[in-house]
Amino acid sequence: MSYKRLYYFFILGRERNYSEAAKRIGIKQPTLSQQINLLEEELHIRLFYRSPRKVTLTAAGEALYRKISTMKEELDETVNEIKHEYSDTKTLRIGVMQGELTDLVSNVLIRFKMEHPDVQCALYTLDLSSSMLEKGELDLYFDYDATDNKNNMTFLYEDGFNIISSKDVGTVRAGNLSGYPWVLMNENYSCRHIFNDLAAHNGVHISPAIELSDLSVVYNMVNSGMGISLVSDTSLSFYDSENLEVQKVESPRLKRNVVMHHNGTVKTGSLLDAFHRMIIQELEQLTIIR
């Protein structure tokens, strides 16, 4: 029995999409498809129904997926308990989606390291951090998730959005979004996808005048009168907006959940619990949560 193929099956069963599952695992889609086919041949059981857009678990696939999910939770918890109890070196490996969450997590990491100088810490700011978590290469991972709480995921807060402009521009008219030059983060960032939803909601297609990959530069550009932008509540806590017009976007569709994924159980007194509590304290100090 190939345990690697069972892992591939588990990820595909969870994602229900070959492309997304392959991305999570870190392999190419044809390789994933080949390995799933080999697993079905090995078991002499069909595990998935395939269609051009999605895959669906068969009854046998559902039973196997439930069993592996339970076993994985127990194994993750056991490995983490053994690692933290018997390892001579205490480590904390954290992943965070690039953007304003990096500012939040890095600030907390500084405080954490000061209070726990004996703990070796590593911070990853790659979008591939979620796949690293799946492979057991991370202890915590911070990103956005629109769904309800999943296993090994803790909801932190709901992030809203704001249109910012220079004082000279004044209040931006929502009905005339295409009439302004926009300064936006590029397509690799979550806030850009939120902006695209805002434009679609207002029935317009907007091409930005300037695309960037650094939020601080976005604020500088808007301050300089180069255009307007869409930024999150979180970013307003870290960047200078004192001289800007800030207009809250009041739409329940244009929100995102900030979440913390973890490898196993966040037990009271553990390093994961200590970091989580510091994150909450930081959010309270920033008045992002009350």
URNOR-V156799 format. One record per pair of residues at least 24 apart in sequence whose C-alpha atoms are under 6 Angstrom apart, sorted by the first residue. I is the first residue (numbers start at 1). J is the second residue. D is the distance in Angstrom with one decimal. If there is no record, write none. Layout:
BEGIN
I	J	D
I	J	D
END
This chain:
BEGIN
16	55	5.2
17	54	5.3
24	131	4.7
25	131	5.8
76	264	5.2
77	264	4.6
90	119	5.0
91	119	5.3
91	120	4.6
91	121	5.8
92	121	4.9
93	121	5.8
93	122	4.8
93	138	4.9
93	139	5.2
94	123	4.9
94	138	5.8
94	139	6.0
94	140	4.9
94	141	5.7
95	123	5.8
95	124	4.6
95	125	5.9
95	129	5.3
95	141	4.4
96	125	5.0
96	141	5.4
96	142	4.6
97	125	5.7
97	127	5.4
97	143	5.3
98	125	5.3
100	235	5.5
139	262	5.7
139	263	5.2
140	261	5.6
140	262	4.6
141	260	5.7
141	261	5.0
142	259	5.8
142	260	4.7
143	258	5.9
143	259	5.7
144	257	5.4
144	258	4.6
144	259	5.8
145	257	5.4
146	256	6.0
146	257	5.8
152	261	5.7
152	262	5.3
153	260	5.6
153	261	4.3
154	259	5.6
154	260	5.1
155	259	4.6
156	258	5.6
156	259	5.2
157	258	5.5
158	256	5.8
158	257	4.6
159	233	6.0
159	255	5.7
159	256	5.3
160	232	5.7
160	233	5.5
160	255	4.9
161	231	5.6
161	232	4.3
161	233	5.7
161	249	5.7
162	230	5.6
162	231	5.4
162	247	5.3
162	248	4.4
162	249	5.2
163	229	5.6
163	230	4.5
163	246	5.9
163	247	5.1
164	228	5.8
164	229	5.4
164	245	5.5
164	246	4.7
165	222	5.9
165	228	4.7
165	244	5.7
165	245	5.2
166	222	6.0
166	223	5.4
166	225	5.8
166	244	4.9
166	245	5.9
167	244	5.7
167	245	5.8
178	206	5.9
181	209	5.5
181	227	4.8
182	208	4.8
182	209	5.4
182	227	5.1
182	228	5.0
182	229	5.6
183	208	5.9
183	210	4.8
183	227	5.6
183	228	5.8
183	229	5.2
184	211	5.1
184	229	5.9
185	211	5.5
185	212	4.7
185	213	5.4
186	211	5.4
186	212	5.7
END
